[in-house]
Structures are given as C-alpha cells and as structure tokens.
C-alpha cells in the first residue's frame, strides 16, 4: 500500500471509526441498560391503558451526553495518544468518525427502546398500548449535536448566548410535551384511553425539524472546527 493510499480519506475514516469501536464498544454494549431502565422510571402500573414511551428516550439522551463527551473530549484537549496516532492526517476524518459512531449508537439505543415497547417492559402485563412519539425518538440525536457543538467550538459570549437559546427551546419542548402527554384524561369516546395531545402528523413534522436542526448543528460545528485546525492534510 502506497503512502497516498494509506492516507486516503476513506482509509483515514475507517481507521478512526475502528479506533472508536475498540475504545468504546463496551460502553455501547452497557448503554443498553439505560433506556431499558427508563421504562421503570416513574411508572405507575395500572394507572392508564396507554403508556407513553418518553422516559426511555430521555434516559438514552442523558447517556449520549456522557458518551459524546467521552468520545470527543480527549482529542480536543490533546489528552490522548490517539490525537497523534497516524499523523499526518485529516483531523476532520476523526470528527466524522466520532459523528458516525455516535449516530450508530443513537440508532442502537432507539432500537432497544422499540424492542422494550414490543415486550411491554415496566407494564407488568397490564398495559394494553405502548405509544411511541417520533419527536422524543429524535431527542438523543439532537442532544448529541448540542454536545458536539459544546465540545468543539470556542466558548465565546456569542457561543453561550446561542447555547442558552438552543437549550431553552429543547427543555421547553420536552417539559411541555411530557407534561401534556402524561396528564391527558381518559374518556369514553376513545374507550377510556387518552388521546395524543397533538396529532401524529405534527409529531412527525416536529421530529423532522429536530433532525434537520441536529444535522445543521453538526455540519456547522464541523465547518468551524475545520477553520480552527492548522496542519491537517485536506
């Protein structure tokens, strides 16, 4: 293999992704427990025939904050030997590998939430319907984007101002939606099951908007991180 081939963008990305897998695959495996435990948090068995699957996604989002910082911070702070591993190289490929690894982890954890809903975890066999909400399923991805932004960007006054806006918007949406969803009363028109607080079409629209915001945040962070780097092979 020639030097040109060795430092090709694709092989650099593969090496960086393989490095993340070797370092953090055990955390990814143990992370399954967090969304599954979320099914039992604040659960009142028999209170309603509809269980809104919210807590598992929020717990998965909290775990993704931890994992994102653990994956990305050593490289930014130059605390790891892997910062200088296989240099010279395009440092953006390392960031791309981190993003790919974290997105795969989000899909992995969400899949376990869906599986837990299928087996009705936390329902003691009494809950008839497990109701999924697309907007909450996107929360872990948006949390990853915000954490990556926090790790890689310079912490200026403008950064903190925008961060406050992003976090207030996300927290307001989660709190309002969670409260509205779990407090809806049952009624005879729906066989004594509570309705959705908003329609499924609106939930999908909001989920797409949140996913788009996450992608935009990651791309924006990537571009600004590239401008801060000196000496990487492009």
C-alpha positions in Angstrom: 0.0 0.0 0.0 1.4 3.4 -1.0 1.5 6.4 1.2 -1.1 8.1 -0.9 -3.5 5.1 -0.4 -2.7 4.9 3.3 -3.8 8.5 3.8 -6.7 8.4 1.5 -9.9 9.9 3.1 -11.7 6.6 3.1 -8.9 4.7 4.9 -8.4 7.5 7.4 -12.1 7.4 8.2 -12.0 3.6 8.6 -9.1 3.7 11.0 -10.7 6.5 13.1 -14.0 4.6 13.2 -12.2 1.4 14.1 -10.4 3.2 16.9 -13.7 4.5 18.4 -15.1 1.0 18.2 -12.1 -0.5 20.1 -12.2 2.1 22.8 -15.9 2.5 23.4 -17.7 -0.7 22.2 -18.0 -1.9 25.8 -19.7 1.4 26.8 -22.0 1.0 23.8 -23.0 -2.5 25.0 -23.5 -1.5 28.6 -25.5 1.6 27.4 -28.4 -0.8 26.6 -29.3 -0.9 30.2 -30.1 2.8 30.5 -33.1 3.1 28.1 -34.4 -0.2 29.3 -34.3 1.0 32.9 -36.1 4.1 31.7 -39.2 2.0 31.2 -39.4 1.6 35.0 -38.8 5.3 36.0 -41.9 7.0 37.3 -44.0 4.1 36.1 -47.5 3.7 37.7 -48.7 0.3 36.7 -52.4 0.2 36.1 -52.8 4.0 36.0 -53.6 4.0 32.3 -54.1 1.6 29.5 -51.7 3.7 27.4 -48.0 4.0 28.3 -46.4 6.9 26.5 -42.8 5.9 25.8 -41.0 9.1 26.9 -38.6 8.3 29.8 -36.5 5.7 27.9 -35.6 8.3 25.1 -34.8 10.9 27.7 -32.5 8.5 29.6 -30.9 7.5 26.3 -30.3 11.2 25.6 -28.6 11.7 29.0 -26.3 8.7 28.3 -25.5 10.1 24.9 -24.3 13.3 26.6 -21.8 11.3 28.6 -20.7 9.1 25.7 -20.3 12.1 23.3 -18.0 13.9 25.8 -16.1 10.7 26.5 -15.5 10.1 22.8 -14.7 13.6 21.7 -13.1 15.5 24.6 -9.7 13.6 24.8 -8.9 14.6 21.2 -9.9 18.2 21.6 -7.9 18.6 24.9 -4.9 16.7 23.4 -5.1 14.2 26.4 -4.9 11.0 24.3 -2.0 9.4 22.4 -4.6 8.8 19.7 -4.5 12.5 19.0 -1.1 12.0 17.4 -1.7 8.5 16.1 -1.0 8.0 12.3 -0.2 11.7 11.8 -0.2 13.5 9.4 -3.9 13.0 8.8 -7.0 15.0 8.1 -8.4 15.8 11.6 -11.9 16.2 10.1 -12.0 12.5 9.4 -11.6 11.8 13.1 -14.6 14.1 13.8 -16.6 12.4 11.0 -15.8 9.0 12.6 -17.0 10.3 16.0 -20.2 11.5 14.5 -20.8 8.3 12.6 -20.1 6.2 15.8 -22.4 8.3 17.9 -25.2 8.3 15.3 -25.0 4.5 15.1 -25.2 4.4 18.9 -28.4 6.5 18.9 -29.9 4.1 16.4 -28.8 1.2 18.5 -30.3 2.6 21.7 -33.6 3.6 20.0 -33.9 0.1 18.6 -33.7 -1.3 22.1 -36.4 1.2 23.2 -38.6 -0.1 20.4 -37.9 -3.7 21.4 -38.7 -2.8 25.0 -42.0 -1.3 23.9 -42.7 -4.5 22.0 -42.2 -6.6 25.1 -44.0 -4.0 27.3 -41.3 -3.5 29.8 -42.5 -1.9 33.0 -46.1 -2.7 32.3 -46.4 -5.8 34.4 -48.6 -7.3 31.6 -51.4 -4.8 32.3 -50.7 -2.0 29.8 -52.5 -2.6 26.6 -50.8 0.1 24.4 -47.3 1.4 24.3 -47.4 4.7 22.4 -44.3 6.0 20.6 -43.6 9.6 19.8 -41.3 10.4 16.9 -40.2 13.8 18.3 -38.9 12.1 21.5 -37.1 9.5 19.4 -35.1 12.3 17.9 -34.1 13.9 21.2 -30.9 11.7 21.7 -29.7 12.8 18.2 -30.3 16.5 18.9 -28.6 16.1 22.3 -25.5 14.6 20.5 -25.4 17.6 18.2 -25.6 20.1 21.0 -22.9 18.3 23.0 -20.6 18.1 19.9 -21.1 21.8 19.5 -20.2 22.4 23.1 -17.0 20.3 22.8 -15.6 21.6 19.6 -16.5 25.3 19.4 -14.7 28.1 21.2 -16.7 29.2 24.2 -17.2 32.9 23.4 -20.1 35.1 24.5 -21.8 34.5 21.2 -21.5 30.8 21.7 -23.0 30.9 25.2 -25.9 33.1 24.0 -26.8 30.7 21.2 -26.4 27.7 23.6 -28.9 29.2 26.0 -31.4 29.7 23.2 -30.9 26.1 22.0 -31.2 24.5 25.4 -34.1 26.6 26.5 -36.0 25.6 23.3 -35.3 21.9 23.8 -36.1 21.9 27.5 -39.3 23.9 27.0 -40.5 21.5 24.3 -39.6 18.3 26.3 -41.2 19.6 29.5 -44.3 20.9 27.8 -44.8 17.8 25.7 -44.1 15.4 28.5 -46.5 17.1 30.9 -49.2 17.4 28.3 -48.8 13.8 27.3 -49.0 12.2 30.7 -51.8 14.3 32.1 -54.4 13.7 29.3 -57.5 12.2 30.8 -59.1 9.0 29.5 -62.6 9.3 28.1 -65.4 7.1 26.8 -65.1 8.3 23.2 -61.7 6.6 23.0 -62.7 3.5 25.0 -61.2 5.2 28.1 -57.8 5.7 26.6 -56.2 9.1 26.5 -55.7 10.7 23.1 -52.4 12.2 21.8 -52.0 15.8 22.9 -51.1 16.6 19.3 -51.7 14.7 16.1 -49.2 12.1 14.8 -48.6 14.2 11.7 -47.5 17.2 13.8 -45.2 14.9 15.8 -43.5 13.7 12.6 -43.2 17.2 11.3 -41.5 18.3 14.6 -39.3 15.2 14.5 -38.1 16.1 11.0 -37.5 19.7 12.1 -35.4 18.5 15.1 -33.4 16.0 13.0 -32.7 18.8 10.5 -31.6 21.1 13.3 -29.3 18.3 14.6 -27.7 17.8 11.1 -27.3 21.6 10.7 -25.6 21.9 14.1 -23.2 19.1 13.3 -22.3 20.5 9.9 -21.9 24.0 11.3 -19.6 22.7 14.0 -17.6 20.7 11.5 -17.0 23.8 9.4 -16.0 25.9 12.3 -13.7 23.2 13.7 -12.0 22.9 10.3 -11.3 26.7 10.3 -9.5 26.2 13.7 -7.2 23.5 12.6 -3.7 24.1 11.2 -1.5 21.5 9.6 -4.0 18.7 8.8 -3.9 17.0 5.4 -7.0 18.1 3.4 
